[in-house]
Amino acid sequence: MMDWIGSAIEGVTGIFTKNTELKQVKAEGKLRIEKAKIDGEVARLQTALTQAGDYDVEAQRQMQHSWKDEILMIIFMAPFVAGFIPNEEVQGAIALGWETLGTAPGWYEWVVIGIVASTYGLRWLFKVKNPLK
C-alpha cells in the first residue's frame, strides 16, 4: 500500500513539475518572440538611418559637379554682404526685400527650406528640430 501512495504522490508531483516546465517553456517562447520583435524594429530603424545618411552623402558628393550650390550660396550670402555696404539705397533695398519676403506664403518658405536641405544634405535637420518653431 505504501508503494501505491508513493506512486500517487510521484504522479501528482510529476504533474505539477510538468505543468511548471510547460509554463516556463511558454514564458521563454514569449520572451523569444518579444526579443525577435524588438530586434526586427532595431534593424528596421538602423536601415532607415543608413539609407537617410547615404542620401545625404550622395547629395554632398553630387555638389562637386554642380553650380547649383554655389548659386544658392551667393543668393543667401548677398543680403548679408550687402548689409555691410554703407549706402542708403543698398540698405533700403535690403530692408524692402526682407519686408517683401515676409509677405510670402508659408508654402514658399518650406519650398526654399526643402531646396536648401536637399542641396546641402541637411535633411537630418528636420528630424532633429523644426527650424521654423
C-alpha positions in Angstrom: 0.0 0.0 0.0 2.9 2.3 0.7 4.1 1.8 -2.8 0.7 2.8 -4.1 0.7 6.0 -2.0 4.3 6.7 -3.1 3.4 6.2 -6.7 0.3 8.5 -6.4 2.5 11.2 -4.8 5.1 10.9 -7.5 2.3 11.1 -10.1 0.9 14.3 -8.6 4.4 15.7 -8.2 5.1 14.8 -11.8 2.0 16.6 -13.0 3.0 19.8 -11.1 6.6 19.5 -12.4 5.4 19.1 -16.0 2.9 22.0 -15.5 5.7 24.2 -14.2 8.0 23.2 -17.0 5.3 23.9 -19.6 4.7 27.4 -18.1 8.4 28.0 -18.2 8.7 26.9 -21.8 5.7 29.1 -22.7 7.3 32.1 -20.9 10.6 31.5 -22.7 8.8 31.3 -26.0 7.0 34.7 -25.3 10.3 36.2 -24.4 11.9 35.0 -27.6 9.0 36.4 -29.6 9.3 39.8 -27.9 13.1 39.8 -28.4 12.6 39.0 -32.1 10.1 41.9 -32.5 12.5 44.3 -30.8 15.4 43.1 -32.9 13.4 43.5 -36.0 12.4 47.0 -35.1 16.0 47.9 -34.3 17.1 46.5 -37.6 14.4 48.5 -39.4 15.5 51.7 -37.7 19.1 51.1 -38.5 18.4 50.5 -42.1 16.3 53.7 -42.3 19.1 55.7 -40.7 21.7 54.2 -43.0 19.6 55.0 -46.1 19.0 58.6 -45.0 22.7 59.0 -44.3 23.5 57.5 -47.7 21.2 60.0 -49.4 22.9 63.0 -47.6 26.4 61.7 -48.5 25.3 61.3 -52.2 23.8 64.8 -52.2 27.1 66.2 -50.9 29.1 64.1 -53.5 26.9 65.5 -56.3 27.8 69.0 -55.2 31.2 68.6 -56.8 29.7 68.5 -60.2 27.0 71.3 -59.9 26.9 75.0 -59.8 23.6 74.9 -58.0 25.1 75.0 -54.5 27.4 77.9 -55.5 24.5 79.9 -56.9 22.4 79.2 -53.7 25.3 80.3 -51.6 25.7 83.6 -53.5 21.9 84.2 -53.2 21.9 83.6 -49.5 25.1 85.5 -48.8 24.3 88.5 -50.9 22.0 90.2 -48.4 24.5 89.5 -45.6 27.4 91.0 -47.5 25.3 93.9 -48.9 24.2 94.7 -45.3 27.8 96.0 -44.7 27.8 98.4 -47.6 27.3 101.9 -46.2 24.9 103.1 -48.8 21.3 104.2 -48.1 20.0 102.8 -51.4 21.5 99.4 -50.8 20.3 99.3 -47.2 16.8 100.4 -48.3 16.8 97.7 -51.0 17.8 95.0 -48.4 15.1 96.2 -46.0 12.4 96.3 -48.7 13.5 92.8 -49.8 13.1 91.3 -46.3 9.8 93.1 -45.9 8.6 91.7 -49.2 9.7 88.1 -48.3 7.8 88.5 -45.0 4.6 88.6 -47.0 5.4 85.4 -48.9 3.1 82.4 -48.3 4.1 79.8 -45.9 4.5 77.1 -48.5 7.1 79.2 -50.3 9.3 79.2 -47.1 9.0 75.4 -47.0 10.0 75.1 -50.7 13.1 77.2 -50.1 14.0 75.2 -46.9 13.5 72.0 -48.9 15.7 73.1 -51.7 18.5 74.1 -49.3 18.2 71.0 -47.3 18.3 68.8 -50.4 21.2 70.7 -51.9 23.4 70.7 -48.8 22.4 67.4 -47.4 20.6 68.8 -44.4 17.6 66.5 -44.3 18.7 65.5 -40.7 17.8 69.0 -39.6 14.1 68.2 -40.0 14.4 65.2 -37.8 16.3 67.0 -35.0 14.4 70.2 -34.7 11.9 72.2 -36.8 13.7 75.4 -37.7 10.5 77.4 -38.0 9.3 76.8 -34.5 
